[in-house]
């Protein structure tokens, strides 16, 4: 019952923020001009180039240490192994199902990358307590690196407005390989490696607080933006077509099954995996789709309605998924 109530509360928080954007848009408080402004300014500049890098930078420094990264490296191995397999399966399904351009990036990201911070962290704390936080951090590292390297690059590559000849002739775009959020993560790693006590220096608390405040804009603005997209498309736009159903299966079935399989293989090979670590990694692998997917889709001129659809449906269905997963992983304790 704890898992069910916690998942419901986490989802209701998200739904309420989506409803704010939906209602304000339907009431005309956000007009067409505002919609264009939020796309051009808030998404491209504020969220992607300032708020997200700040959020990731502060999150890493507050939740990770170099010693934790080294001592819990097994979680990184299982996490990255599952991510690599997830990308391979997703690419194969894109080819087999002939997923159309504009949806491919979102489809692949749904298989691999999860909403670990806004949903995964509070849920993990409620289910397993503070003692499971180190294991959560390992999955957080994997998810962050995957999202802002391969995930973001695939979203940009799937731009249906860019011709194939343009993609091949323009050469390698290093800006797409190093998006601002990933730069925030890499800078944080440098701070960890050099043991720079940025967040613990008293006179720098103003800078830490400023970055924390700016970073906290990411999730609410992303969710309000989803509400605006839903209002423009209409609630009837939420549907379970083939691409959505397969993407949801990837998020809730294939992703946790991959990491569970790798953990079982490791245990069979003689590598001891604490039950709490296994439970944490599996639950995190099944968290809903990234709240920023519609924003990434907007930047890539992709199918924003599809991205909004899979994020919304995965968030709502997570209420049902969590209790089922908890029953399945109890034996790993």
C-alpha positions in Angstrom: 0.0 0.0 0.0 2.9 2.3 0.7 4.2 1.9 -2.9 0.7 2.6 -4.3 0.1 5.7 -2.2 3.6 7.1 -2.9 3.3 6.6 -6.6 -0.1 8.2 -6.6 1.1 11.2 -4.8 4.1 11.6 -7.0 1.9 11.4 -10.1 -0.7 13.8 -8.8 2.0 16.5 -8.2 3.0 16.2 -11.8 -0.6 16.1 -13.1 -1.5 19.3 -11.1 1.4 21.2 -12.8 0.3 20.0 -16.2 -3.3 21.0 -15.4 -2.0 24.6 -14.6 -0.6 25.0 -18.1 -3.7 23.3 -19.7 -6.2 25.5 -17.8 -4.4 28.8 -18.3 -4.0 28.0 -22.1 -7.7 27.1 -22.4 -8.7 30.2 -20.6 -6.7 32.3 -23.0 -4.2 33.5 -20.4 -1.5 32.1 -22.6 -2.2 33.4 -26.1 -0.5 32.3 -29.4 2.2 34.9 -29.0 3.0 33.6 -25.5 3.2 30.1 -26.9 5.8 31.2 -29.5 7.7 33.1 -26.8 7.8 30.1 -24.5 9.1 28.0 -27.3 11.7 30.4 -28.6 12.9 32.0 -25.4 12.1 29.9 -22.4 12.8 26.5 -24.0 15.9 27.3 -26.1 17.5 29.8 -23.8 16.3 29.7 -20.2 15.6 26.0 -19.8 18.1 24.3 -22.1 21.0 26.6 -21.7 20.7 27.9 -18.1 18.2 26.1 -15.9 19.0 22.5 -16.9 22.8 22.9 -16.6 22.4 24.6 -13.3 20.1 21.9 -12.0 22.4 19.0 -13.0 25.5 20.8 -11.7 24.0 21.4 -8.3 22.3 17.9 -8.1 25.6 16.1 -8.8 27.6 18.2 -6.2 24.9 17.8 -3.6 24.3 14.1 -4.1 27.6 12.6 -5.2 31.2 12.4 -4.0 34.2 10.9 -5.8 34.4 8.1 -3.2 30.7 7.1 -3.8 31.3 6.9 -7.5 34.2 4.5 -7.0 32.7 2.4 -4.3 29.4 1.8 -6.1 30.8 1.2 -9.5 28.9 -2.0 -9.9 25.7 0.0 -10.3 27.3 2.0 -13.1 28.2 -1.3 -14.9 24.7 -2.7 -14.7 23.2 0.7 -15.6 25.3 1.4 -18.6 25.0 -2.2 -19.8 21.2 -2.0 -19.7 21.3 1.4 -21.4 23.4 0.1 -24.3 21.1 -2.9 -24.8 18.1 -0.6 -24.6 19.4 1.6 -27.4 20.1 -1.4 -29.5 16.6 -2.8 -29.1 15.0 0.6 -29.6 16.9 1.2 -32.9 16.0 -2.3 -34.1 12.3 -1.7 -33.4 12.4 1.7 -35.1 13.7 -0.1 -38.2 11.2 -3.0 -37.9 8.2 -0.9 -37.2 9.2 1.9 -39.6 8.7 4.6 -37.0 8.4 7.8 -38.9 10.9 10.7 -38.7 10.0 13.1 -35.9 9.0 10.3 -33.6 12.1 8.2 -33.7 14.1 10.2 -31.1 11.2 10.2 -28.6 10.5 6.5 -29.2 14.2 5.6 -28.5 14.4 7.9 -25.5 11.3 6.3 -24.0 13.1 2.9 -24.0 16.2 4.1 -22.3 16.0 7.4 -20.3 13.8 7.9 -17.3 12.5 10.8 -15.1 14.8 9.9 -12.2 14.9 13.2 -10.3 11.3 14.5 -10.1 9.7 11.0 -9.8 12.5 8.5 -9.2 14.2 10.2 -6.2 11.1 10.9 -4.0 9.7 7.5 -4.8 13.0 5.8 -4.0 13.2 7.7 -0.7 9.6 6.7 0.2 10.1 3.0 -0.7 13.6 2.3 0.5 14.7 5.2 2.7 18.0 7.1 2.9 20.0 3.9 2.9 19.2 3.4 -0.8 20.2 6.9 -1.9 23.8 5.8 -2.9 22.4 3.2 -5.3 19.9 5.7 -6.7 22.9 8.1 -7.4 24.5 5.4 -9.5 21.5 5.2 -11.7 21.2 8.9 -11.8 24.7 9.2 -13.2 23.9 6.6 -15.9 20.6 8.3 -16.8 22.1 11.8 -16.9 25.0 10.8 -19.1 22.7 8.8 -21.4 20.1 11.5 -21.7 22.4 14.4 -22.5 24.8 12.5 -24.8 23.1 9.8 -26.9 19.5 10.8 -26.0 19.8 14.5 -26.8 21.9 13.8 -29.9 19.3 11.4 -31.3 16.5 13.9 -30.7 18.4 16.5 -32.6 19.4 14.0 -35.4 15.7 13.1 -35.8 14.8 16.6 -37.1 12.3 15.9 -39.9 12.9 19.4 -41.4 16.5 18.7 -42.1 17.3 16.7 -45.2 19.5 13.7 -45.2 22.0 15.4 -47.5 22.2 18.3 -45.0 22.9 15.9 -42.1 25.7 14.2 -44.0 27.2 17.3 -45.6 27.3 19.6 -42.6 29.8 17.3 -40.8 29.7 16.5 -37.1 28.0 19.0 -35.0 29.9 19.2 -31.7 27.2 21.5 -30.2 24.8 18.6 -30.5 27.2 16.2 -28.9 27.9 18.6 -26.0 24.6 20.2 -25.2 24.6 22.7 -22.3 23.0 20.2 -19.7 25.8 17.7 -20.4 28.4 20.5 -20.0 26.9 21.2 -16.6 27.3 17.5 -15.7 30.9 17.4 -16.9 31.8 20.6 -15.0 30.4 19.0 -11.9 32.5 15.9 -12.4 35.6 18.2 -12.7 34.7 19.7 -9.4 34.4 16.3 -7.9 37.7 15.0 -9.3 39.6 18.1 -8.1 37.7 18.1 -4.8 36.7 21.7 -5.1 34.3 22.3 -2.1 32.0 24.7 -4.0 28.8 23.9 -2.2 30.5 23.8 1.3 32.2 27.2 1.1 30.1 29.6 3.3 30.8 32.8 1.4 29.7 31.1 -1.9 26.3 30.1 -0.5 24.7 32.9 -2.5 25.9 31.3 -5.7 24.8 27.9 -4.7 21.3 29.2 -3.8 21.1 31.1 -7.1 22.0 28.0 -9.1 19.6 25.9 -7.0 16.7 28.4 -7.6 17.4 28.5 -11.3 17.7 24.8 -11.6 14.4 24.3 -9.8 12.6 26.0 -12.7 13.2 23.0 -15.0 10.5 20.6 -13.9 7.6 23.0 -13.3 8.2 24.9 -16.6 8.5 21.6 -18.5 5.3 20.3 -17.0 3.4 23.6 -17.6 4.6 23.5 -21.2 3.2 19.9 -21.5 -0.1 21.3 -20.3 0.0 24.1 -23.0 0.7 21.5 -25.7 -2.2 19.3 -24.5 -4.5 22.3 -24.5 -3.5 23.1 -28.1 -3.9 19.5 -29.3 -7.0 18.7 -27.2 -7.4 15.9 -24.7 -8.5 13.6 -27.6 -4.8 13.8 -28.7 -4.0 11.4 -25.8 -4.2 8.0 -27.6 -2.7 4.6 -27.6 -1.5 4.1 -31.1 1.1 1.5 -32.1 4.1 3.8 -31.5 2.8 4.8 -28.1 2.0 1.3 -26.9 5.4 -0.1 -28.0 7.2 2.9 -26.4 5.3 2.3 -23.1 6.3 -1.4 -23.2 9.9 -0.4 -23.6 9.7 2.0 -20.7 7.8 -0.3 -18.2 8.7 -3.8 -19.3 11.9 -3.9 -21.4 14.0 -1.3 -19.5 13.5 -2.9 -16.0 13.8 -6.4 -17.5 17.2 -5.6 -19.1 18.8 -4.4 -15.9 17.2 -7.2 -13.8 18.6 -9.7 -16.3 22.1 -8.2 -16.1 21.9 -8.2 -12.3 20.8 -11.9 -12.2 23.7 -12.8 -14.6 26.1 -11.0 -12.4 24.9 -12.8 -9.3 25.1 -16.1 -11.2 28.7 -15.3 -12.1 29.5 -14.8 -8.5 29.3 -11.0 -8.2 27.4 -10.2 -5.0 24.7 -7.6 -5.5 22.9 -6.2 -2.4 19.1 -6.8 -2.6 18.5 -3.1 -1.9 20.7 -2.1 -4.8 19.0 -4.5 -7.2 15.5 -3.2 -6.1 16.6 0.4 -6.5 18.1 0.0 -10.0 15.0 -2.0 -11.3 12.5 0.6 -9.9 14.5 3.5 -11.4 14.7 1.8 -14.8 10.9 1.8 -14.9 10.3 5.4 -14.0 8.2 7.5 -16.5 9.5 9.2 -19.6 11.5 12.4 -19.3 9.4 15.5 -18.7 11.7 17.5 -21.0 11.0 15.2 -24.0 8.4 17.6 -25.5 10.9 20.4 -25.1 13.6 18.5 -26.9 11.1 17.5 -29.6 10.2 21.2 -30.0 13.8 22.2 -30.5 14.2 19.4 -33.1 11.0 20.3 -34.9 9.8 16.8 -34.1 6.3 15.4 -33.3 5.7 17.4 -30.1 2.2 15.9 -29.6 3.6 12.4 -29.7 6.3 13.3 -27.1 3.6 14.9 -24.9 1.4 11.9 -25.3 4.0 9.3 -24.2 5.3 11.4 -21.3 1.7 12.0 -20.0 0.5 8.4 -20.4 3.7 7.0 -18.9 3.4 9.3 -15.9 -0.2 8.3 -15.3 0.3 4.6 -15.8 3.3 4.6 -13.4 0.8 4.5 -10.6 -0.1 1.0 -11.7 3.4 -0.1 -12.6 5.1 0.6 -9.3 3.1 -1.7 -7.0 3.4 -4.5 -9.6 7.2 -4.0 -9.8 7.5 -3.9 -6.0 5.8 -7.3 -5.8 8.2 -8.7 -8.4 11.4 -7.4 -6.8 10.5 -8.3 -3.2 12.4 -11.6 -3.6 15.6 -9.7 -4.3 15.7 -8.3 -0.7 
